[in-house]
Amino acid sequence: MKPSRFQYVRPQSIPEAVMALQRHNSKVLAGGQSLTPLLSMRLASPDVLVDINGLTELSGIELRGSELWIGAIARHQEVLTHVLVQTHVPLIQQALAYVAHPVIRNRGTSVGSIAHADPAGELTAVAALLGARIHVSAQQGPREILAADFFVGPLESSLQHGELVTGVSFPVLDATWGSSCQEVARRHGDYALAGVCALVQVLDGQIMAARIAIFSVAGTPLVIDVIDVHEDHEKLNLKVQALIDPDTDIHATADYRRQLVKTLVVQALTEARVHAELRQS
Ligand SMILES: Cc1cc2nc3c(=O)[nH]c(=O)nc-3n(C[C@H](O)[C@H](O)[C@H](O)COP(=O)(O)OP(=O)(O)OC[C@H]3O[C@@H](n4cnc5c(N)ncnc54)[C@H](O)[C@@H]3O)c2cc1C
């Protein structure tokens, strides 16, 4: 199928982009790796496509105070190889290693992935787990949305019509924190059947904090504090299983997804602990 007819706009500034987005049934075009298939299948039929790729003020990855800022047109590949990301928020790269294939990563944007709010997206889980802030430009002025308030359902965010995400900022993790992302997909680069990101804080050999985000098993990533149960795998599994309700689909049964989560939670927490110890050594 071909996309239905739309008007293509390529603004030269953020205010111009926001102005164009006020038009009825408009959509932002970033890397187009999720949107163009939807257009081709006519699952999305916007009247206006606002291409933000010419807005150089939306590019870049930089440290801003105690946060790492990723601009809205930074490509997955740039984020995956950027030294600031590796040093300050390694979880982003640990997760991106599972995202799609090189051709898609060369074009797709990490911020677009978050804006798309795919429950199977690795970066939605990372943003939720880290408590990232989503920066938005709107006609009424800029605003920020906490990741916890941003993801409201499958492919549904709290972004309002006419709003543009300009970038996402992630809290920097000092060396007491270790992280890990673990998932199982049918083929490398496919969306996960189930996945888990973990953050563990280790001080003087003691675990001080342990948190996980489970993705691909619900409409939004599920963030769970597991410091109270991290040492007891049975209790850990009971706590996690009580909070998830995965679906059966053509790729996997709900039971299989539950088994995956059980294993991946332990793997991710163990790897995150080792990662913290390595960062401190
Ligand atoms: C074969 C294949 C495999 C893939 N595998 C994975 C995978 O394993 N994991 C994964 O996470 N992703 C995967 N993806 C998706 C890929 O990561 C996309 O790049 C990403 O989801 C969207 O980024 P984009 O820049 O291409 O956004 P686009 O496709 O341009 O946009 C996606 C949606 O987000 C909105 N949007 C984008 N940017 C903004 C913004 N700045 N402000 C407001 N709205 C915005 C658009 O309007 C649109 O609704 C895969 C894609 C393909 C084609």
The ligand as a Gaussian input file, in Angstrom:
#p B3LYP/6-31G(d) Opt

LIG

0 1
 C       12.715000      -3.639000      11.374000
 C       12.699000      -2.724000      12.567000
 C       13.109000      -3.209000      13.783000
 C       13.071000      -2.378000      14.896000
 N       13.459000      -2.899000      16.095000
 C       13.387000      -2.130000      17.193000
 C       13.756000      -2.635000      18.477000
 O       14.162000      -3.788000      18.633000
 N       13.615000      -1.812000      19.546000
 C       13.169000      -0.507000      19.418000
 O       13.054000       0.199000      20.423000
 N       12.857000      -0.002000      18.239000
 C       12.949000      -0.762000      17.123000
 N       12.596000      -0.228000      15.915000
 C       12.116000       1.167000      15.853000
 C       13.291000       2.155000      15.738000
 O       14.041000       2.141000      16.936000
 C       12.764000       3.588000      15.496000
 O       13.846000       4.335000      15.100000
 C       12.177000       4.316000      16.645000
 O       11.161000       3.590000      17.249000
 C       11.508000       5.646000      16.253000
 O       12.446000       6.583000      15.973000
 P       12.340000       7.453000      14.643000
 O       13.302000       8.564000      14.792000
 O       12.502000       6.578000      13.468000
 O       10.844000       8.050000      14.754000
 P        9.725000       8.225000      13.646000
 O        9.454000       6.925000      12.986000
 O       10.030000       9.394000      12.791000
 O        8.503000       8.616000      14.606000
 C        7.879000       7.658000      15.430000
 C        6.708000       8.334000      16.180000
 O        7.196000       9.233000      17.171000
 C        6.796000      10.574000      16.882000
 N        7.959000      11.429000      17.113000
 C        9.240000      11.174000      16.748000
 N       10.045000      12.168000      17.159000
 C        9.257000      13.064000      17.802000
 C        9.504000      14.298000      18.456000
 N       10.744000      14.804000      18.535000
 N        8.462000      14.958000      19.008000
 C        7.198000      14.446000      18.947000
 N        6.900000      13.288000      18.351000
 C        7.916000      12.590000      17.782000
 C        6.360000      10.580000      15.412000
 O        5.399000      11.575000      15.139000
 C        5.806000       9.180000      15.261000
 O        4.494000       9.129000      15.764000
 C       12.637000      -1.026000      14.774000
 C       12.243000      -0.515000      13.553000
 C       12.278000      -1.359000      12.450000
 C       11.829000      -0.797000      11.118000

